[in-house]
Amino acid sequence: MIPDGMAYLQIRVTPGARETTIGDWRDGVLQVKVREPADKGRANDAVIKLLAKRLALSASAVTLKRGVTARNKLLSIDGLTDEEARERLGATLG
């Protein structure tokens, strides 16, 4: 059971990109690019800060649940429902 006010997002990260951006949704997975390299968690930290800013939440509300060393990751977002998080990130629901 997912607690109220908790969203889960699947993302695919491209570290070491030319620019930091939140891209499109592909098959329910959000594409994220960060300039930071995948070294000592720097890319993960950049992803968390970027998504927290876009979601208008503190970075502590965004938690990496799965995929610490992988490009595909699962994040939990405390304080928003799945629908609210996806709406703020520009997902089309349907």
HUQUI-V250333 format. One record per pair of residues at least 12 apart in sequence whose C-alpha atoms are under 6 Angstrom apart, sorted by the first residue. I is the first residue (numbers start at 1). J is the second residue. If there is no record, write none. Layout:
i=I j=J
i=I j=J
This chain:
i=5 j=79
i=5 j=80
i=5 j=81
i=6 j=77
i=6 j=78
i=6 j=79
i=6 j=80
i=6 j=81
i=7 j=76
i=7 j=77
i=7 j=80
i=7 j=81
i=7 j=82
i=8 j=75
i=8 j=76
i=9 j=74
i=9 j=75
i=10 j=29
i=10 j=73
i=10 j=74
i=11 j=29
i=11 j=30
i=11 j=31
i=11 j=72
i=11 j=73
i=12 j=31
i=12 j=71
i=12 j=72
i=13 j=32
i=13 j=33
i=13 j=71
i=14 j=33
i=15 j=34
i=15 j=36
i=15 j=37
i=15 j=38
i=15 j=43
i=16 j=35
i=16 j=36
i=16 j=37
i=17 j=33
i=17 j=34
i=17 j=35
i=18 j=35
i=19 j=35
i=20 j=33
i=20 j=34
i=20 j=35
i=21 j=33
i=55 j=88
i=61 j=77
i=61 j=78
i=62 j=76
i=62 j=77
i=63 j=75
i=63 j=76
